[in-house]
Amino acid sequence: MKLFLLSSLLCCMAVSSKAQNSEKLIRAYLQGFENKDWNMVVSQFADDFTFTSPAGDDHISVATYKQKCFPTSKFFKKVEFSKIMVQGNNAFAIYNITTTDNKIVRNTEYYTIKNGKIKSIECFFGPGIGYPGSTKNSK
C-alpha cells in the first residue's frame, strides 16, 4: 500500500511538473513578443514548428512566421494572461495584449508541446482590433 501511495504521489508530481514547464514555455514565448526578442521567441519552438491563425496562416513555418507575425511585436506593450490550461502535451492560453496605442487585443491559443518545445500554435482572435497592427477599428 505504501508503495502504491508513493508511486501515485510521484506520478502526480511528474504531471504537475510537466504542466508547470509547459506554462513557463508559453509565458517565455509571449514574453519574447513583449520584449521584441526574436531569439527568446524562437528558442521556445520545436524544429518542426507550425503556426495557424484566421489571418490566412495555415501551418506556416518558422521562417514565414518570423517574416509575417513577429513584426507585430512592435505593437506589443504588455501581455497579461487570463488563463493557461495544460493537459498532457496540449495547452490553451487566453491572454490580453495591451498595444502601444493602449488598445486591447484578446487572443486564445491552442498549443501542442513536443519534447519540451512548442510544436504548433493555433491562434484565435477575440474582441477588439483583431491582432496588433490590424487595420480594423476597435469597438
Residue frames as a rotation matrix with the C-alpha (Angstrom) as fourth column:
MET 1
0.567 0.824 0.000 0.00
0.824 -0.567 0.000 0.00
0.000 0.000 -1.000 0.00
LYS 2
0.432 -0.491 -0.756 2.82
0.150 -0.788 0.597 2.40
-0.889 -0.372 -0.267 0.87
LEU 3
-0.641 -0.693 0.330 4.48
0.394 0.072 0.916 1.65
-0.659 0.717 0.227 -2.47
PHE 4
-0.120 0.707 0.697 1.22
0.981 -0.022 0.191 2.38
0.150 0.707 -0.691 -4.29
LEU 5
0.792 0.430 -0.433 0.79
0.535 -0.831 0.153 5.70
-0.294 -0.353 -0.888 -2.48
LEU 6
0.018 -0.881 -0.472 4.40
0.081 -0.469 0.879 6.68
-0.997 -0.054 0.063 -3.17
SER 7
-0.661 -0.218 0.718 4.02
0.679 0.234 0.696 5.76
-0.320 0.947 -0.006 -6.85
SER 8
0.314 0.878 0.362 0.81
0.938 -0.346 0.026 7.79
0.148 0.332 -0.932 -7.08
LEU 9
0.688 -0.119 -0.716 2.46
0.284 -0.863 0.417 10.77
-0.668 -0.490 -0.560 -5.42
LEU 10
-0.389 -0.917 -0.088 5.47
0.174 -0.167 0.971 10.64
-0.905 0.363 0.225 -7.75
CYS 11
-0.436 0.325 0.839 3.19
0.899 0.183 0.397 10.36
-0.025 0.928 -0.372 -10.79
CYS 12
0.669 0.739 -0.075 1.18
0.742 -0.670 0.019 13.40
-0.036 -0.069 -0.997 -9.68
MET 13
0.367 -0.629 -0.685 4.38
0.102 -0.705 0.702 15.36
-0.925 -0.328 -0.194 -9.11
ALA 14
-0.640 -0.621 0.453 5.63
0.478 0.140 0.867 14.47
-0.601 0.772 0.208 -12.61
VAL 15
-0.019 0.735 0.678 2.33
0.978 -0.126 0.164 15.58
0.206 0.666 -0.717 -14.21
SER 16
0.806 0.309 -0.505 2.36
0.477 -0.844 0.244 18.82
-0.350 -0.438 -0.828 -12.21
SER 17
-0.050 -0.927 -0.372 5.98
0.159 -0.376 0.913 19.49
-0.986 -0.013 0.166 -13.19
LYS 18
-0.602 -0.125 0.788 5.22
0.768 0.179 0.615 18.92
-0.218 0.976 -0.012 -16.88
ALA 19
0.445 0.845 0.296 2.26
0.875 -0.481 0.057 21.34
0.190 0.234 -0.953 -16.70
GLN 20
0.665 -0.270 -0.696 4.43
0.226 -0.816 0.532 23.97
-0.712 -0.511 -0.482 -14.99
ASN 21
-0.449 -0.885 0.120 7.11
0.343 -0.047 0.938 23.55
-0.825 0.463 0.325 -17.67
SER 22
-0.306 0.425 0.852 4.53
0.943 0.012 0.332 23.98
0.131 0.905 -0.404 -20.45
GLU 23
0.768 0.609 -0.200 3.17
0.637 -0.758 0.138 27.10
-0.068 -0.233 -0.970 -18.78
LYS 24
0.258 -0.771 -0.582 6.69
0.139 -0.567 0.812 28.55
-0.956 -0.290 -0.039 -18.46
LEU 25
-0.582 -0.446 0.680 7.29
0.672 0.206 0.711 27.78
-0.457 0.871 0.180 -22.15
ILE 26
0.171 0.766 0.620 4.14
0.937 -0.320 0.137 29.66
0.304 0.557 -0.773 -23.19
ARG 27
0.837 0.121 -0.534 4.92
0.376 -0.836 0.401 32.62
-0.398 -0.536 -0.745 -20.92
ALA 28
-0.122 -0.969 -0.216 8.50
0.250 -0.241 0.938 32.83
-0.961 0.061 0.271 -22.25
TYR 29
-0.405 0.056 0.912 7.25
0.909 0.128 0.396 32.71
-0.094 0.990 -0.103 -25.85
LEU 30
0.525 0.709 0.470 4.93
0.741 -0.653 0.157 35.69
0.418 0.266 -0.869 -25.33
GLN 31
0.636 -0.434 -0.639 7.47
0.312 -0.613 0.726 37.50
-0.706 -0.661 -0.254 -23.16
GLY 32
-0.421 -0.806 0.415 9.67
0.693 0.009 0.721 37.43
-0.586 0.591 0.555 -26.24
PHE 33
0.001 0.515 0.857 7.00
0.869 -0.425 0.254 39.40
0.495 0.745 -0.448 -28.11
GLU 34
0.895 0.360 -0.263 6.67
0.446 -0.724 0.526 41.87
-0.001 -0.588 -0.809 -25.28
ASN 35
0.370 -0.856 -0.360 10.48
0.172 -0.318 0.932 42.29
-0.913 -0.407 0.030 -25.22
LYS 36
0.846 -0.016 -0.533 10.73
-0.515 -0.284 -0.809 42.34
-0.139 0.959 -0.249 -29.05
ASP 37
-0.172 -0.929 0.328 13.25
-0.840 0.312 0.444 39.49
-0.515 -0.199 -0.834 -28.71
TRP 38
0.452 0.357 -0.817 13.11
-0.821 0.526 -0.224 37.06
0.350 0.772 0.531 -31.63
ASN 39
-0.485 -0.718 -0.499 15.72
-0.428 0.692 -0.581 34.75
0.763 -0.069 -0.643 -30.09
MET 40
-0.797 0.276 0.537 13.57
-0.494 0.212 -0.843 34.36
-0.347 -0.937 -0.033 -26.98
VAL 41
0.257 0.948 -0.185 10.54
-0.868 0.143 -0.476 33.52
-0.425 0.283 0.860 -29.13
VAL 42
0.402 -0.087 -0.912 12.23
-0.726 0.577 -0.375 31.05
0.558 0.812 0.169 -31.48
SER 43
-0.690 -0.724 0.021 14.05
-0.569 0.524 -0.634 29.27
0.448 -0.450 -0.773 -28.66
GLN 44
-0.383 0.644 0.662 10.65
-0.653 0.318 -0.687 28.02
-0.653 -0.696 0.299 -27.44
PHE 45
0.491 0.665 -0.563 9.85
-0.852 0.230 -0.471 26.33
-0.183 0.711 0.679 -30.78
ALA 46
0.313 -0.304 0.900 10.40
0.148 0.951 0.270 22.72
-0.938 0.049 0.343 -31.87
ASP 47
-0.712 -0.697 -0.083 12.29
-0.015 -0.103 0.995 22.20
-0.702 0.710 0.063 -35.12
ASP 48
-0.790 0.468 0.397 9.05
0.570 0.320 0.757 21.33
0.227 0.824 -0.519 -36.97
PHE 49
-0.559 0.546 -0.624 7.03
0.320 -0.552 -0.770 24.24
-0.765 -0.630 0.134 -35.51
THR 50
-0.626 0.442 0.643 3.94
0.601 -0.251 0.758 25.50
0.497 0.861 -0.109 -37.37
PHE 51
-0.791 0.394 -0.467 1.54
0.093 -0.678 -0.729 28.39
-0.604 -0.621 0.499 -36.77
THR 52
-0.536 0.723 0.436 -2.10
0.728 0.134 0.673 28.75
0.428 0.678 -0.598 -37.81
SER 53
-0.698 0.378 -0.609 -4.42
0.238 -0.679 -0.694 31.77
-0.676 -0.629 0.384 -37.46
PRO 54
0.323 0.913 0.250 -7.53
0.674 -0.037 -0.738 33.34
-0.664 0.406 -0.627 -39.01
ALA 55
0.406 -0.228 -0.885 -5.27
-0.408 -0.912 0.047 35.86
-0.818 0.342 -0.463 -40.80
GLY 56
0.816 -0.024 -0.577 -4.60
-0.557 0.236 -0.797 33.40
0.155 0.972 0.179 -43.63
ASP 57
-0.311 -0.937 0.157 -1.88
-0.944 0.285 -0.168 31.47
0.113 -0.200 -0.973 -41.83
ASP 58
0.814 0.576 -0.073 -2.24
-0.570 0.817 0.085 27.72
0.109 -0.028 0.994 -42.37
HIS 59
0.827 -0.536 0.166 0.52
0.364 0.738 0.568 25.77
-0.428 -0.410 0.806 -40.62
ILE 60
0.816 -0.564 0.127 3.18
-0.260 -0.554 -0.791 28.26
0.517 0.612 -0.599 -41.68
SER 61
0.361 -0.803 -0.474 6.84
0.727 0.561 -0.397 27.55
0.584 -0.201 0.786 -40.97
VAL 62
0.301 -0.376 -0.876 9.14
0.784 -0.426 0.452 29.33
-0.543 -0.823 0.166 -38.52
ALA 63
-0.743 -0.651 0.157 10.68
0.613 -0.566 0.552 31.37
-0.270 0.506 0.819 -41.36
THR 64
-0.387 0.691 0.610 7.28
0.466 -0.425 0.776 32.56
0.796 0.584 -0.158 -42.59
TYR 65
0.553 0.564 -0.613 6.15
0.793 -0.133 0.594 33.16
0.254 -0.815 -0.521 -39.00
LYS 66
-0.182 -0.715 -0.675 9.20
0.783 -0.521 0.341 35.36
-0.595 -0.467 0.654 -38.37
GLN 67
-0.905 -0.211 0.370 8.54
0.417 -0.616 0.668 37.35
0.087 0.758 0.646 -41.53
LYS 68
-0.353 0.874 0.335 4.76
0.269 -0.247 0.931 37.65
0.896 0.419 -0.148 -41.21
CYS 69
0.566 0.730 -0.383 3.92
0.496 0.070 0.865 37.52
0.658 -0.680 -0.323 -37.49
PHE 70
0.046 -0.597 -0.801 6.89
0.997 -0.027 0.077 38.59
-0.068 -0.802 0.594 -35.40
PRO 71
-0.734 -0.339 0.588 6.90
0.436 -0.899 0.026 42.17
0.520 0.276 0.808 -36.76
THR 72
0.310 0.902 0.299 3.63
0.181 -0.365 0.913 42.70
0.933 -0.229 -0.277 -34.83
SER 73
0.162 -0.313 -0.936 5.76
0.974 0.203 0.101 42.66
0.159 -0.928 0.338 -31.68
LYS 74
-0.808 -0.491 0.327 6.45
0.459 -0.871 -0.174 46.35
0.370 0.010 0.929 -32.30
PHE 75
-0.194 0.832 0.519 2.82
-0.326 -0.554 0.766 46.95
0.925 -0.020 0.379 -31.29
PHE 76
0.382 0.314 -0.869 3.07
0.597 0.635 0.491 44.92
0.706 -0.706 0.055 -28.04
LYS 77
0.034 -0.326 0.945 3.27
-0.615 -0.752 -0.238 46.95
0.788 -0.573 -0.226 -24.87
LYS 78
-0.581 -0.161 0.798 2.18
-0.785 0.371 -0.496 44.31
-0.216 -0.915 -0.342 -22.35
VAL 79
-0.288 0.491 -0.822 0.87
-0.263 0.785 0.561 40.74
0.921 0.377 -0.097 -22.27
GLU 80
-0.542 0.215 0.812 -1.42
-0.826 0.043 -0.563 39.68
-0.156 -0.976 0.154 -19.42
PHE 81
-0.825 0.195 -0.531 -2.63
-0.025 0.925 0.379 36.10
0.565 0.326 -0.758 -19.07
SER 82
0.000 0.894 0.448 -6.21
-0.942 -0.150 0.299 35.38
0.335 -0.422 0.843 -18.08
LYS 83
0.620 0.246 0.745 -5.76
-0.519 0.841 0.154 31.61
-0.589 -0.482 0.649 -18.07
ILE 84
-0.285 -0.624 -0.728 -3.34
-0.886 0.461 -0.048 28.88
0.365 0.631 -0.684 -19.10
MET 85
0.537 0.492 0.685 -4.68
-0.676 0.737 0.000 25.33
-0.505 -0.463 0.728 -19.02
VAL 86
-0.393 -0.752 -0.529 -2.37
-0.901 0.431 0.056 22.39
0.186 0.499 -0.847 -19.66
GLN 87
0.587 0.475 0.656 -3.44
-0.549 0.828 -0.108 18.81
-0.595 -0.297 0.747 -20.28
GLY 88
0.611 -0.440 0.658 -0.78
0.569 0.822 0.021 16.37
-0.550 0.361 0.753 -21.34
ASN 89
-0.475 -0.836 0.275 1.03
0.755 -0.227 0.615 17.70
-0.452 0.499 0.739 -24.40
ASN 90
-0.205 0.495 0.844 -1.60
0.694 -0.535 0.482 20.35
0.690 0.685 -0.234 -25.13
ALA 91
-0.549 0.045 -0.835 -2.44
0.686 -0.546 -0.481 23.71
-0.477 -0.837 0.269 -23.65
PHE 92
0.320 0.615 0.721 -4.81
0.777 -0.606 0.172 26.62
0.543 0.504 -0.672 -24.08
ALA 93
-0.634 -0.432 -0.642 -3.81
0.706 -0.662 -0.252 30.17
-0.316 -0.613 0.724 -23.19
ILE 94
0.494 0.727 0.477 -6.15
0.784 -0.609 0.117 33.15
0.376 0.317 -0.871 -23.03
TYR 95
-0.278 -0.678 -0.680 -4.39
0.839 -0.516 0.172 36.48
-0.467 -0.523 0.712 -22.83
ASN 96
0.879 0.476 -0.019 -4.75
0.430 -0.810 -0.399 40.19
-0.205 0.343 -0.917 -23.47
ILE 97
-0.282 -0.911 0.302 -2.22
0.957 -0.287 0.026 42.28
0.063 0.297 0.953 -25.30
THR 98
0.635 0.306 -0.710 -2.10
0.331 -0.937 -0.109 45.98
-0.699 -0.166 -0.696 -24.50
THR 99
0.434 -0.442 0.785 -0.85
0.869 -0.026 -0.495 47.66
0.239 0.897 0.373 -27.65
THR 100
-0.598 -0.783 -0.173 1.46
0.801 -0.589 -0.102 50.63
-0.022 -0.200 0.980 -27.85
ASP 101
-0.741 0.419 0.524 -1.60
-0.186 -0.879 0.439 52.84
0.645 0.228 0.730 -28.51
ASN 102
-0.876 0.261 0.406 -3.33
-0.409 0.043 -0.911 51.35
-0.255 -0.964 0.069 -25.41
LYS 103
0.147 0.887 -0.437 -5.87
-0.921 0.284 0.267 49.20
0.361 0.364 0.859 -27.25
ILE 104
-0.210 -0.135 0.968 -6.66
-0.657 0.753 -0.038 45.71
-0.723 -0.645 -0.247 -26.01
VAL 105
-0.066 0.127 -0.990 -6.34
-0.820 0.559 0.127 42.58
0.569 0.820 0.068 -28.16
ARG 106
0.134 0.174 0.976 -7.66
-0.777 0.630 -0.006 39.31
-0.615 -0.757 0.220 -26.73
ASN 107
-0.138 -0.258 -0.956 -6.28
-0.822 0.568 -0.035 36.04
0.552 0.781 -0.291 -28.07
THR 108
0.586 0.138 0.798 -6.78
-0.536 0.805 0.255 32.39
-0.607 -0.577 0.546 -27.34
GLU 109
-0.015 -0.650 -0.759 -4.08
-0.937 0.273 -0.215 29.99
0.348 0.709 -0.614 -28.49
TYR 110
0.922 0.231 0.311 -4.01
-0.305 0.928 0.214 26.21
-0.239 -0.292 0.926 -28.60
TYR 111
0.078 -0.989 -0.126 -0.52
-0.997 -0.077 -0.015 24.78
0.005 0.127 -0.992 -28.17
THR 112
0.965 -0.028 -0.260 0.91
0.023 0.999 -0.023 21.37
0.261 0.016 0.965 -28.91
ILE 113
0.422 -0.838 0.346 4.07
-0.875 -0.276 0.398 20.66
-0.238 -0.471 -0.849 -26.91
LYS 114
0.931 -0.217 -0.294 6.70
0.072 0.898 -0.434 18.16
0.358 0.383 0.852 -28.06
ASN 115
0.270 -0.884 -0.383 9.86
0.871 0.394 -0.295 17.30
0.411 -0.254 0.875 -26.10
GLY 116
0.046 -0.219 -0.975 9.66
0.819 -0.550 0.162 20.48
-0.572 -0.806 0.154 -24.03
LYS 117
-0.913 -0.303 -0.274 9.18
0.089 -0.802 0.591 22.80
-0.398 0.515 0.759 -27.04
ILE 118
0.049 0.948 -0.316 6.18
-0.352 -0.279 -0.893 24.34
-0.935 0.155 0.320 -28.79
LYS 119
-0.617 -0.200 0.762 5.41
0.515 0.630 0.582 22.18
-0.596 0.750 -0.286 -31.84
SER 120
-0.547 0.478 0.687 2.38
0.612 -0.332 0.718 24.15
0.572 0.813 -0.111 -33.03
ILE 121
-0.746 0.424 -0.514 0.19
0.159 -0.635 -0.756 27.11
-0.647 -0.645 0.406 -32.19
GLU 122
-0.379 0.730 0.569 -3.35
0.785 -0.071 0.615 27.69
0.489 0.680 -0.546 -33.41
CYS 123
-0.931 -0.052 -0.362 -4.33
0.244 -0.826 -0.509 31.29
-0.273 -0.562 0.781 -32.69
PHE 124
-0.087 0.957 0.278 -7.91
0.926 -0.025 0.376 32.57
0.367 0.290 -0.884 -32.36
PHE 125
-0.888 -0.226 0.400 -8.57
0.137 -0.961 -0.239 36.34
0.438 -0.158 0.885 -32.21
GLY 126
-0.294 0.800 -0.523 -11.17
0.937 0.132 -0.324 37.70
-0.190 -0.585 -0.788 -29.85
PRO 127
0.747 0.649 0.147 -12.98
0.663 -0.742 -0.098 41.01
0.046 0.171 -0.984 -29.47
GLY 128
0.276 -0.651 -0.707 -11.01
0.183 -0.686 0.704 44.17
-0.943 -0.324 -0.071 -30.04
ILE 129
0.329 -0.209 -0.921 -8.87
-0.762 -0.634 -0.128 45.13
-0.557 0.744 -0.368 -33.00
GLY 130
0.904 0.061 -0.423 -8.15
-0.335 0.717 -0.611 41.58
0.266 0.694 0.669 -34.21
TYR 131
0.542 -0.810 -0.224 -4.40
0.839 0.507 0.199 41.44
-0.047 -0.296 0.954 -33.75
PRO 132
0.283 -0.472 -0.835 -1.68
0.260 -0.800 0.540 44.01
-0.923 -0.370 -0.104 -33.08
GLY 133
-0.743 -0.583 -0.330 -1.14
-0.091 -0.401 0.912 46.11
-0.664 0.707 0.245 -36.15
SER 134
-0.358 0.706 0.611 -4.52
0.904 0.426 0.036 45.20
-0.235 0.565 -0.791 -37.64
THR 135
-0.961 0.027 0.275 -6.20
0.090 -0.911 0.403 47.98
0.261 0.412 0.873 -39.59
LYS 136
-0.067 0.981 -0.185 -9.61
0.677 0.181 0.713 47.16
0.733 -0.077 -0.676 -38.08
ASN 137
-0.327 0.077 0.942 -11.13
-0.525 -0.843 -0.114 49.72
0.785 -0.532 0.317 -35.76
SER 138
-0.940 0.040 -0.338 -11.77
0.296 0.589 -0.752 48.66
0.169 -0.807 -0.566 -32.18
LYS 139
-0.072 0.995 0.066 -15.35
0.545 -0.016 0.838 48.56
0.835 0.096 -0.541 -30.95
